[in-house]
Amino acid sequence: MVDYVIVGGGVYGCAVAWGLSRRGHSVRVLESNHVASRASGGPGRRGVRANGRDPRELPLMTVAYDVWPTLHEELGAEQFYERVGQLLLLETPDQVSAAIARCRMQEALGIESHMVERDELREMEPELNDTIVGALFCPRDGVADHAATTRAYAGAAMAMGVELTEGCSMRSIEVTGGRATDVMTDDERIVVDRGVILLSNSEVAEQVHALGGPLLPVWNGCFQVLMSEPLESLPLRHLVGHVGRTVSLKADTGNRLMISGGWTGAWDAAAQTGRPRQAAVEGNVSEAVAVYPSLAGIEIGTVDVGHLEAVSADDVPIIDTVPHVDNLWFGTGWSGHGWAIAPVVADSLAAWCHSGQSQELLSPFSVARFHTN
Ligand SMILES: Cc1cc2nc3c(=O)[nH]c(=O)nc-3n(C[C@H](O)[C@H](O)[C@H](O)COP(=O)(O)OP(=O)(O)OC[C@H]3O[C@@H](n4cnc5c(N)ncnc54)[C@H](O)[C@@H]3O)c2cc1C
């Protein structure tokens, strides 16, 4: 018997396992493939940004800002986070007006934010296109090596006694008397004392529905990441996004540029991987060149669309319990921006599972927001 079974060895599964083991519980993590094989893995780095986020997620980011710089020390790992600041670029008068309003909102919710005008912006990012008229800047935003972070959580959890089994899928969960009692894999029946937590991202909706829960309003996207061949020099100094263009730019090791922002590939369910779409690759590159003209002719070394992510109908996560099952929690619908908030969400979820008390920070993410009764 074990206190908790967690399904999924991405950042959420590993971080919640660590959080529960620190609270004194025995935990098993089941991972179908290997740690950081899906959304928490793949090339490049992830943005740890508050800038441009839904206001419901900003209270999580005010806490996350203080957690990220020293998280590696707590996990006993090398540094995987870098605070570089994020610039959200603006190109039209309407975008500037909307950004001034957003800046006010972010500041009021505790996120340090500044409007940056043309001249100052040129000093910060000399190679930007002349068409960019300003930016909304969050100096406390940064980037993290996602695979290294996830592995660090897994390592710290295992050092606390968590049993993490890779290549092992949860097949079903038995519920008796309104409680999850057993988790079935191909090889064993795991008897559960305190609870089960579904953190399998793109698979959660189906798993919740199979247990008699609601059909969650989510869909799965395989988001595109382009990694350039090494450049002579990188044109950018910050994490860069754009309010009107689908593009996000990050510096990576070896003078490589990571280009992403929300373009998707086509998911091949039989092969369990994504297939690149040429139009999406070209579209993403052309948005990058529109922002930094010196990138014209950039050579792309890697196109990655192999990492499915659940996206919710209102673009913020769904974190809750399964109705009529007292001890079954789930988190999904991270909507392409679940990374930055992961340490805070995972710790709050571990606190909820441990205490049985739902946590204030997670209340905006209840499934109840989609229902009228
Ligand atoms: C390309 C891309 C770019 C992103 N960029 C950013 C960014 O810049 N900033 C940001 O904040 N967020 C970003 N995100 C989002 C962030 O990376 C994810 O929200 C986060 O990694 C989700 O973690 P997870 O643990 O829920 O999911 P995953 O890492 O997908 O882990 C779920 C795991 O569950 C396993 N699993 C599934 N079914 C079963 C089963 N039946 N039994 C056992 N195991 C199972 C899977 O194999 C998988 O390893 C990005 C996501 C992607 C894909």
The ligand as a Tripos MOL2 file, in Angstrom:
@<TRIPOS>MOLECULE
LIG
   53    58     1     0     0
SMALL
NO_CHARGES

@<TRIPOS>ATOM
      1 C1          6.4140   23.4530  -27.0660 C.3       1 LIG1
      2 C2          5.9260   23.9730  -25.7590 C.ar      1 LIG1
      3 C3          6.3500   25.2400  -25.3180 C.ar      1 LIG1
      4 C4          5.9250   25.7210  -24.0810 C.ar      1 LIG1
      5 N1          6.3660   26.9470  -23.6540 N.ar      1 LIG1
      6 C5          6.0290   27.4010  -22.4320 C.ar      1 LIG1
      7 C6          6.5380   28.6410  -21.9570 C.ar      1 LIG1
      8 O1          7.3420   29.3010  -22.6160 O.2       1 LIG1
      9 N2          6.1270   29.0680  -20.7230 N.ar      1 LIG1
     10 C7          5.2360   28.3580  -19.9620 C.ar      1 LIG1
     11 O2          4.8990   28.8090  -18.8640 O.2       1 LIG1
     12 N3          4.7670   27.1580  -20.3910 N.ar      1 LIG1
     13 C8          5.1430   26.6660  -21.5900 C.ar      1 LIG1
     14 N4          4.6780   25.4530  -22.0240 N.ar      1 LIG1
     15 C9          3.7830   24.6680  -21.1500 C.3       1 LIG1
     16 C10         4.5070   23.7620  -20.1630 C.3       1 LIG1
     17 O3          5.6970   23.2380  -20.6890 O.3       1 LIG1
     18 C11         3.5370   22.6370  -19.7750 C.3       1 LIG1
     19 O4          2.3380   23.2170  -19.3190 O.3       1 LIG1
     20 C12         4.0610   21.7150  -18.6900 C.3       1 LIG1
     21 O5          5.3200   21.1950  -19.0430 O.3       1 LIG1
     22 C13         3.0510   20.5800  -18.4640 C.3       1 LIG1
     23 O6          3.6120   19.6440  -17.5850 O.3       1 LIG1
     24 P1          2.8350   18.2860  -17.2180 P.3       1 LIG1
     25 O7          3.6420   17.6090  -16.2010 O.co2     1 LIG1
     26 O8          1.4060   18.5840  -16.8990 O.co2     1 LIG1
     27 O9          2.7350   17.5000  -18.5950 O.3       1 LIG1
     28 P2          3.7290   16.5020  -19.3630 P.3       1 LIG1
     29 O10         5.1190   16.9800  -19.3080 O.co2     1 LIG1
     30 O11         3.1070   16.2940  -20.7040 O.co2     1 LIG1
     31 O12         3.6630   15.1930  -18.4960 O.3       1 LIG1
     32 C14         2.5630   14.3000  -18.5220 C.3       1 LIG1
     33 C15         3.1400   12.8990  -18.5130 C.3       1 LIG1
     34 O13         2.0920   11.9550  -18.3190 O.3       1 LIG1
     35 C16         2.4810   10.7650  -18.9600 C.3       1 LIG1
     36 N5          1.2710    9.9230  -19.1080 N.ar      1 LIG1
     37 C17         0.2000   10.1400  -19.9000 C.ar      1 LIG1
     38 N6         -0.7050    9.1510  -19.7300 N.ar      1 LIG1
     39 C18        -0.2010    8.3090  -18.8000 C.ar      1 LIG1
     40 C19        -0.6670    7.0980  -18.1970 C.ar      1 LIG1
     41 N7         -1.8600    6.5430  -18.5170 N.pl3     1 LIG1
     42 N8          0.1190    6.4760  -17.2640 N.ar      1 LIG1
     43 C20         1.3400    7.0110  -16.9310 C.ar      1 LIG1
     44 N9          1.8240    8.1390  -17.4920 N.ar      1 LIG1
     45 C21         1.0660    8.7890  -18.3970 C.ar      1 LIG1
     46 C22         3.0960   11.2470  -20.2670 C.3       1 LIG1
     47 O14         3.9650   10.2780  -20.8270 O.3       1 LIG1
     48 C23         3.8070   12.5160  -19.8220 C.3       1 LIG1
     49 O15         5.2100   12.3040  -19.5890 O.3       1 LIG1
     50 C24         5.0620   24.9460  -23.2670 C.ar      1 LIG1
     51 C25         4.6280   23.6820  -23.7080 C.ar      1 LIG1
     52 C26         5.0580   23.1970  -24.9320 C.ar      1 LIG1
     53 C27         4.5950   21.8330  -25.3730 C.3       1 LIG1
@<TRIPOS>BOND
     1     1     2 1
     2     2     3 ar
     3     2    52 ar
     4     3     4 ar
     5     4     5 ar
     6     4    50 ar
     7     5     6 ar
     8     6     7 ar
     9     6    13 1
    10     7     8 2
    11     7     9 ar
    12     9    10 ar
    13    10    11 2
    14    10    12 ar
    15    12    13 ar
    16    13    14 ar
    17    14    15 1
    18    14    50 ar
    19    15    16 1
    20    16    17 1
    21    16    18 1
    22    18    19 1
    23    18    20 1
    24    20    21 1
    25    20    22 1
    26    22    23 1
    27    23    24 1
    28    24    25 2
    29    24    26 1
    30    24    27 1
    31    27    28 1
    32    28    29 2
    33    28    30 1
    34    28    31 1
    35    31    32 1
    36    32    33 1
    37    33    34 1
    38    33    48 1
    39    34    35 1
    40    35    36 1
    41    35    46 1
    42    36    37 ar
    43    36    45 ar
    44    37    38 ar
    45    38    39 ar
    46    39    40 ar
    47    39    45 ar
    48    40    41 1
    49    40    42 ar
    50    42    43 ar
    51    43    44 ar
    52    44    45 ar
    53    46    47 1
    54    46    48 1
    55    48    49 1
    56    50    51 ar
    57    51    52 ar
    58    52    53 1
@<TRIPOS>SUBSTRUCTURE
     1 LIG1         1 GROUP 0 **** ****
